[in-house]
Amino acid sequence: MKRKALIIGGGIAGPVAAMALQRAGIEATVYEAYPQRTADVGSYLTVATNGLDALCALDAHKTVLAAGFPTRHIVLLNGAGKRLGRVPIGGTLPDGSGSITIKRAHLHRALYEQATSRGVRFEFGKRLVDVEAPPQGSVIACFEDGTQAGGALLIGCDGVHSVTRRLIDPAAPAGRYVGLTNFGGYTRGLSTPAEPGVWHMIFGRRAFFGHVVDSSGGLVWFANVPRGEISKSERQATTSQQWKEHLIDLFTDDRSPAAEIIAAGELELAADNTYDLPSVPTWHKGAMVIIGDAAHAPSPTSGQGASLAMEDAVILAQCLRDCSSIAEAFAVYERLRRRRVERIVAEGARQSNNKIPGFVRDLVMPLIFKFFVTQKALSWVHDHHIDWNACLASDTSRTAGVRLEVA
Ligand SMILES: Cc1cc2nc3c(=O)[nH]c(=O)nc-3n(C[C@H](O)[C@H](O)[C@H](O)COP(=O)(O)OP(=O)(O)OC[C@H]3O[C@@H](n4cnc5c(N)ncnc54)[C@H](O)[C@@H]3O)c2cc1C
């Protein structure tokens, strides 16, 4: 009989895990808390080459990322307009595809459509609140609406504020606020000298700004503002126009197009507190396991959270396919993943700190980009490769299937 997996969370890790499990011969249903798929609003994210590679292992990278546009490089500047460096966002896959920037809602929709077209079932409005573990070893998920679902295993893909993480270990750490709030928007009809498809990231005097020209000539942008966490009441009391005015004020002293781009654009993401999750001691217990942001959330600054979630999803499915028990599969998955993901989260935290203005930062930044942020230095992040056909059973998993970074 086919094993059945309960997947909690229909963001990024969830649908990718469901497709990978299905390919591994394990039936999966995705249970998503929201009553329907995300509306067509929200910010953009960049899927780096290693994320593409994970989707490629499922023959899904082209269809899933079709609504995005290529962004292969980042140009870094300071608030005085001085260029600090140019960094690639990974190389290319053998078929020539490279990193892609895509609206989050479009990525969600494409993952949903691709997964359902492969026979994966989704149930919306299913917020996990508890689990029961019957003596025979399976797991029952209990949802807020009073319904339940049973399966051989439960995979928590429920993001940085994961309930599954707490059900596995009530003492598990919560997300850590990284000292930045996020804003994002889109501007049409404004011409800038920026090369299309190249992210321009500006270490402004008071806040950080990124922008890129997309394939239709519009400008995708975001701002990271160093400050304390924004409360729900402050968010509710502040209009989009007020946030825009605040952002324009923050960038007005910089020699950059930030203030002009914000003034002419629409704010699509406002006052989103940024969290990371450096190290979660327990990733699995019994028939439950966590992947993606639920297990290790890097700061968005790393540009890696979505890609790591995709890598996790595919590798966990390979472990479940190849190992003789669920316990062994979870142990192999953790052994293959923990060191890499925690190292990337730590790098992301360092990069987030660099966004907080300061005299020393401005002094050392050019050296950092000259010597440490190069394609070669970042190859251990971007060149991660998954061979779907390699066996990951515990006796072979140290060498097979996944090319691990060299320390
Ligand atoms: C502003 C911003 C910009 C970012 N930019 C980038 C970028 O450029 N590149 C990049 O790689 N990463 C980026 N990230 C990080 C990336 O978004 C995350 O790492 C990624 O979404 C993690 O995927 P996930 O599936 O693990 O979690 P999520 O995408 O958070 O999905 C979790 C899902 O679980 C659902 N859920 C939550 N609780 C429950 C529950 N109890 N029951 C059922 N369902 C539940 C949620 O509704 C959600 O759909 C960014 C993040 C932010 C905030």
The ligand as a MOL file (V3000), in Angstrom:
LIG
                    3D

  0  0  0     0  0            999 V3000
M  V30 BEGIN CTAB
M  V30 COUNTS 53 58 0 0 0
M  V30 BEGIN ATOM
M  V30 1 C 10.2030 40.2090 2.2590 0
M  V30 2 C 10.8540 38.8950 1.9890 0
M  V30 3 C 11.6610 38.7460 0.8770 0
M  V30 4 C 12.2630 37.5160 0.6040 0
M  V30 5 N 13.0440 37.3900 -0.4930 0
M  V30 6 C 13.6090 36.2010 -0.7840 0
M  V30 7 C 14.3890 36.0320 -1.9620 0
M  V30 8 O 14.5910 36.9580 -2.7450 0
M  V30 9 N 14.9000 34.7980 -2.2160 0
M  V30 10 C 14.6820 33.7390 -1.3780 0
M  V30 11 O 15.1620 32.6320 -1.6660 0
M  V30 12 N 13.9630 33.8700 -0.2530 0
M  V30 13 C 13.4140 35.0670 0.0600 0
M  V30 14 N 12.6640 35.2050 1.1910 0
M  V30 15 C 12.5090 34.0450 2.0840 0
M  V30 16 C 11.4630 33.0770 1.5270 0
M  V30 17 O 10.2550 33.7530 1.2880 0
M  V30 18 C 11.2270 31.9440 2.5170 0
M  V30 19 O 12.4570 31.3970 2.9020 0
M  V30 20 C 10.3570 30.8670 1.8730 0
M  V30 21 O 9.0790 31.3930 1.5930 0
M  V30 22 C 10.2510 29.6490 2.7790 0
M  V30 23 O 9.3230 28.7520 2.2310 0
M  V30 24 P 8.4530 27.8160 3.1890 0
M  V30 25 O 7.5580 27.0620 2.2960 0
M  V30 26 O 9.3680 27.1070 4.1200 0
M  V30 27 O 7.6190 28.8180 4.0920 0
M  V30 28 P 6.4550 29.8640 3.6310 0
M  V30 29 O 6.7090 30.3380 2.2540 0
M  V30 30 O 6.4120 30.8450 4.7310 0
M  V30 31 O 5.1650 28.9790 3.6110 0
M  V30 32 C 4.5590 28.5260 4.8030 0
M  V30 33 C 3.1080 28.1890 4.4870 0
M  V30 34 O 2.5520 27.5080 5.6080 0
M  V30 35 C 1.2700 28.0400 5.8850 0
M  V30 36 N 1.0120 27.8080 7.3160 0
M  V30 37 C 1.5460 28.4650 8.3730 0
M  V30 38 N 1.0990 27.9420 9.5230 0
M  V30 39 C 0.2630 26.9250 9.1890 0
M  V30 40 C -0.5100 25.9970 9.9520 0
M  V30 41 N -0.5070 26.0070 11.2930 0
M  V30 42 N -1.2580 25.0840 9.2910 0
M  V30 43 C -1.2730 25.0460 7.9210 0
M  V30 44 N -0.5620 25.9110 7.1550 0
M  V30 45 C 0.2030 26.8310 7.7810 0
M  V30 46 C 1.3860 29.5090 5.5110 0
M  V30 47 O 0.1260 30.1020 5.2900 0
M  V30 48 C 2.2470 29.4240 4.2540 0
M  V30 49 O 1.4740 29.2450 3.0970 0
M  V30 50 C 12.0630 36.4210 1.4890 0
M  V30 51 C 11.2490 36.5730 2.6190 0
M  V30 52 C 10.6580 37.7930 2.8700 0
M  V30 53 C 9.7990 37.9400 4.1050 0
M  V30 END ATOM
M  V30 BEGIN BOND
M  V30 1 1 1 2
M  V30 2 1 2 3
M  V30 3 2 2 52
M  V30 4 2 3 4
M  V30 5 1 4 5
M  V30 6 1 4 50
M  V30 7 2 5 6
M  V30 8 1 6 7
M  V30 9 1 6 13
M  V30 10 2 7 8
M  V30 11 1 7 9
M  V30 12 1 9 10
M  V30 13 2 10 11
M  V30 14 1 10 12
M  V30 15 2 12 13
M  V30 16 1 13 14
M  V30 17 1 14 15
M  V30 18 1 14 50
M  V30 19 1 15 16
M  V30 20 1 16 17
M  V30 21 1 16 18
M  V30 22 1 18 19
M  V30 23 1 18 20
M  V30 24 1 20 21
M  V30 25 1 20 22
M  V30 26 1 22 23
M  V30 27 1 23 24
M  V30 28 2 24 25
M  V30 29 1 24 26
M  V30 30 1 24 27
M  V30 31 1 27 28
M  V30 32 2 28 29
M  V30 33 1 28 30
M  V30 34 1 28 31
M  V30 35 1 31 32
M  V30 36 1 32 33
M  V30 37 1 33 34
M  V30 38 1 33 48
M  V30 39 1 34 35
M  V30 40 1 35 36
M  V30 41 1 35 46
M  V30 42 1 36 37
M  V30 43 1 36 45
M  V30 44 2 37 38
M  V30 45 1 38 39
M  V30 46 1 39 40
M  V30 47 2 39 45
M  V30 48 1 40 41
M  V30 49 2 40 42
M  V30 50 1 42 43
M  V30 51 2 43 44
M  V30 52 1 44 45
M  V30 53 1 46 47
M  V30 54 1 46 48
M  V30 55 1 48 49
M  V30 56 2 50 51
M  V30 57 1 51 52
M  V30 58 1 52 53
M  V30 END BOND
M  V30 END CTAB
M  END
